């Protein structure tokens, strides 16, 4: 079995965004991944408010301060760490 590295996984540790309670998850890259659960269980909090928000933040940080002033940026998610995540453009 391959070890989970930042090269083939997105590793989220201690996600506490909205109703998430210290969630740790390894998401494989280049795979079709589905997040399921009951209404209010934190699916969107994990996908959009944690993983996507951090990817967007990393992209915006790479821009000049002049370019950043024109962008609306999501808040930094409440999470201990996210490894293996590429910047998100969309």
Secondary structure, 3 states (H helix, E strand, C coil): CCCCCCCCEEEEEEECCCCCCCEEEEEECCCCCCCCCCCCCCHHHHHHHHHHHHHHHHHHHCCCHHHHCCCCCCCCCCCCEEECCCCCCC
